[in-house]
Amino acid sequence: MCNRRDFLVFNPRTTRKFPFFLVVFLAPAVICYTLFMIYPLIESLRMSFFSTTPENKTVFAGIANYVKLLTDSDLAPRFWGALRNNFVFFIIHMLVQNPIGLLLASLLVSKGKGRSIYRTLLYMPNVLSVVIIGFIWQLILNPLWGVSESILRFVGLGKFFQPWLGLPEYALPTIALISVWQFIGIPMLLFYTALIGIPKEFIEASLVDGCTERQVFWRIKFPLMLPTVGIVSILTFVGNFNAFDLIYTMKGASAGPAYSTDIMGTLFYRTFFGQQLQLGNPNMGATVASMMFLIILFGVLLYTFAFQRRVKNYQL
């Protein structure tokens, strides 16, 4: 045997080459995302720091647009009203859509036959066009030729009928419930996926120990679903503060009656493009869009540092 020792010598030529094929596959997605997401976001933030003079010259304004949006006698009431309505819109989804989605997911897991049919029927409104949804519900709720009053009379509840879309106190909750009906399938499927992913051994062991079905759900299933609950909550928050299409379809950019259905999306549309006698102002519109971005960013950061960390600690 040879007494010398062999040593591994680092050879730069033997290192792995950079996987250029990943660049080829990722480049289209990165380019599209940059052009249609990153660049518009940066451009909106940039525009919010500029203003246009009466001589049609663009000058740097600093945070003057933000101060004007928050304090101006004409813009501030519309901004704070839209922000309040957006939170109401979000709370209705959180308190109605997500619990019902969890209930439907639990029923689908416990139901044996016809599970796929029920999933399809419950998710079907989500794939329909928002324009179709808004037009159909406008016809249903119309106080002159709609069928909602006839249906309520048929079940003995005719005295509760109101022209909900025409009353300021009922218009926003009505549209929010229509949105809940349309998008109930998303949290339902997410909760359903989380429920079927729970190991059956945990459930069987708890039943053997004498737990009831309700105790199994709240003490075993729901704690294991907390990551999904957090994801559904943050998706609801982001989706509601980006909402625009349904309200625009049903009530237009003016978000009537008396701005009672006005949210950040419709405020941005009116401010940027103008509406009726209101002239469009791209710089103030970009300021509204930047405020929307900051609000959503704050909500996402709050979820990341306040909720997600607690879920991880619980899992450990």
ABEGO torsion letter per residue (X at the ends): XBABBBBBBBBAAABBBBBAAAAAAAAAAAAAAAAAAAAAAAAAAAAAABBBBAAGBBBBAEAAAAAAAAABAAAAAAAAAAAAAAAAAAAAAAAAAAAAAAAAAAAAAABABGAAAAAAAAAAAAABBAAAAAAAAAAAABAAABAAAAAAAAAGAAAABBBAAABAAAAAAAAAAAAAAAAAAAAAAAAAAAAAABBAAAAAAAAAAGBBAAAAAAAAAAAAAAAAAAAAAAAAAAAAAABAAAAAAAAEAAGOBGGAABBAAAAAAAAAAEBEABBBBAAAAAAAAAAAAAAAAAAAAAAAAAAAAAAAAAAX
